[in-house]
Amino acid sequence: MKKVLTVLSLSLFSAFTVAQSAYIPPEKPRLVIGIVVEQLRFDQLERIWGNLPDDGLKRLVSEGTYYRNVSLDYLSTQAGPGYATISTGATPSQHGITSDSWFHPFNDQIIYCVQDPEAAAIGGTFETGLFSPVNLLSSTFADELEMSSCGVSKVYGIGMKEMGAILTAGHAADGAYWYDDRTGTWMSSDYYGPALPSWLMDLNAMMMPGQYLNQSWTPLMDPALYPGCQPDSSELEKGFNGQSWFPYDLKELSTTGRLLKTVRDYSILRETPFADDFTTELALRLISNEQMGQDDVTDYLAITYSATEQIGHRFGPSSVESSDALVRLDRNINRLLREIDKSLGKKNVLVYFVSAHGISEIPSVLAASRIPSGYFRVNQSLQLLRSYLNAIYGTGDWVRGFFDNQIYLNRSLIEDAKISLGEMQRRVARFMVQFSGIAAAVPTSSFEMSDFSAGLLLKMSNNFSQQRSGDVMIALNPGWVEKTDHVTGHNSPYEYDSHVPLIWFGWTASKASVTRSVSTRDIAVTLSILCRIPLPNAASGDPLHELFR
């Protein structure tokens, strides 16, 4: 009897050991997938939580490590700086992407953050191919991964926006693919190679955007079931052609023309949740056709979702449209996870989910609750500033422009007039801070001479670049946004623009909820240490130690 029990015990122990060893993760993840959502603030995810099934974002949280107090620690909370900071682990002052665009005073040009006149279009129209990562001044996690493997790792970045695909992929990537509005196809530039892969040309030949745009956008649920939202027909929203309520006839919105000739406007796809569906389709085909994660060398894929950005600008963060877009995004996350389970297995893949930035509430919505808010009208302010400087220094074109919360002065004219640049910067700052809606106006020369350790001035300093910043940096009051064609925006250091969700899932990520304060700069640093490769060369973040247990 004892012999039988001994044999049985050994058998059970052996079975238990085999079962346990089957779930031991490999030394490194075979595939790292970075999911970056544009314009998703932390509370938006909490708001729709009860509307989500258990197999998408809820699965990421229930099986992964959820960081609830993640911030962007710089002033210009825009998409370009967001993508670059996540990728490099550095601040905008270090990686150089200080905003989506900046003004070059000597050439009198506005420089788009991924603009490259030396690049040429591959697979798309000419204008949409003049892009590359040449303006990104530091290496990314993906770059270091590629170099540490001597080019064996496969590295790709994708997204509807070229800046998302390029800044997440980095300099040494095998490919970056983005959407061409004119043709409704995926494209790239010759920076990444001479031609599109055959599998991508096959996907383009299917013309899926036409199929997406032949339908109506209707909400997945009764609009009344989306919690915390403005009425579906809110007059505060911009909508499409004056319509701000469901359903939206995408075929009608995307079809233009005269007489018998009709033209399809494929850019409309960007403004709908179906842009995220198309991005997911590309991601899954790329993983399969490029055989990502099929060997022991770590590969990397950055997936950038930007439909939430376009929809948020049109409708605001508390609209039914924005909530419906997030519920639909959850379906795409579920689709990705199912395919990962099937083809690679959870233990071989490390996923992180994060947002590039948040968004402000529509000022009119805040005003209805008697919360201070408003629109800052740039043109009126600059007109008064020019009159003031003419009165002080004489008639002259002293101000070149205002771009992304920065005033650029005419430095050549100031030098010729033998006027102190620092003096004029200080005068401009003192004048501008008097306007309604401006919280601070700081001469950028202050950032050259001082080291700030906390608060608003630190965030401004983290955004300052001697080569790319203006002469005076502006920060608006909470609840204020710059007046543009959109109903709201983002470009402030405040909670609603800078507080984003961060979730790690798969490989060694265990179930945990973390409330300590961390930065989006910590992502690239953590990835590099986990994958045992050098940190990006300008990284200044800290490792997220909860992921190393």
HELIX and SHEET records of a PDB file:
HELIX    1   1 LYS A    2  SER A   21  1                                  20    
HELIX    2   2 PHE A   42  ARG A   47  1                                   6    
HELIX    3   3 TRP A   49  ASN A   51  5                                   3    
HELIX    4   4 LEU A   57  GLU A   63  1                                   7    
HELIX    5   5 ALA A   79  THR A   88  1                                  10    
HELIX    6   6 PRO A   92  HIS A   95  1                                   4    
HELIX    7   7 GLU A  127  GLY A  129  5                                   3    
HELIX    8   8 PHE A  141  SER A  148  1                                   8    
HELIX    9   9 GLU A  162  ALA A  169  1                                   8    
HELIX   10  10 SER A  198  ALA A  205  1                                   8    
HELIX   11  11 MET A  208  TYR A  212  1                                   5    
HELIX   12  12 PRO A  223  LEU A  225  5                                   3    
HELIX   13  13 LEU A  250  LEU A  253  1                                   4    
HELIX   14  14 TYR A  266  GLU A  271  5                                   6    
HELIX   15  15 PHE A  274  ASN A  289  1                                  16    
HELIX   16  16 ALA A  307  PHE A  315  1                                   9    
HELIX   17  17 VAL A  320  SER A  343  1                                  24    
HELIX   18  18 LYS A  346  ASN A  348  5                                   3    
HELIX   19  19 PRO A  363  ALA A  368  1                                   6    
HELIX   20  20 VAL A  378  TYR A  393  1                                  16    
HELIX   21  21 ARG A  411  ASP A  416  1                                   6    
HELIX   22  22 LEU A  421  MET A  432  1                                  12    
HELIX   23  23 SER A  445  MET A  449  1                                   5    
HELIX   24  24 GLY A  455  SER A  461  1                                   7    
HELIX   25  25 GLU A  495  SER A  498  1                                   4    
HELIX   26  26 ASP A  522  LEU A  530  1                                   9    
HELIX   27  27 HIS A  545  PHE A  548  5                                   4    
SHEET    1   A10 ALA A 121  ILE A 122  0                                        
SHEET    2   A10 THR A 185  SER A 189 -1                                        
SHEET    3   A10 GLY A 175  ASP A 180 -1                                        
SHEET    4   A10 VAL A 155  GLY A 159  1                                        
SHEET    5   A10 ASP A 299  TYR A 305  1                                        
SHEET    6   A10 LEU A  31  VAL A  37  1                                        
SHEET    7   A10 VAL A 349  SER A 355  1                                        
SHEET    8   A10 HIS A 499  GLY A 506 -1                                        
SHEET    9   A10 THR A  65  SER A  71 -1                                        
SHEET   10   A10 ALA A 512  VAL A 514  1                                        
SHEET    1   B10 ALA A 121  ILE A 122  0                                        
SHEET    2   B10 THR A 185  SER A 189 -1                                        
SHEET    3   B10 GLY A 175  ASP A 180 -1                                        
SHEET    4   B10 VAL A 155  GLY A 159  1                                        
SHEET    5   B10 ASP A 299  TYR A 305  1                                        
SHEET    6   B10 LEU A  31  VAL A  37  1                                        
SHEET    7   B10 VAL A 349  SER A 355  1                                        
SHEET    8   B10 HIS A 499  GLY A 506 -1                                        
SHEET    9   B10 THR A  65  SER A  71 -1                                        
SHEET   10   B10 VAL A 518  SER A 519  1                                        
SHEET    1   C 2 SER A 101  HIS A 104  0                                        
SHEET    2   C 2 GLN A 109  TYR A 112 -1                                        
SHEET    1   D 2 SER A 216  TRP A 217  0                                        
SHEET    2   D 2 TYR A 248  ASP A 249 -1                                        
SHEET    1   E 2 THR A 255  ARG A 258  0                                        
SHEET    2   E 2 LYS A 261  ARG A 264 -1                                        
SHEET    1   F 2 GLY A 374  PHE A 376  0                                        
SHEET    2   F 2 TRP A 480  GLU A 482  1                                        
SHEET    1   G 4 VAL A 399  PHE A 402  0                                        
SHEET    2   G 4 GLN A 406  LEU A 409 -1                                        
SHEET    3   G 4 VAL A 472  LEU A 476 -1                                        
SHEET    4   G 4 ILE A 438  PRO A 443 -1                                        
END                                                                             
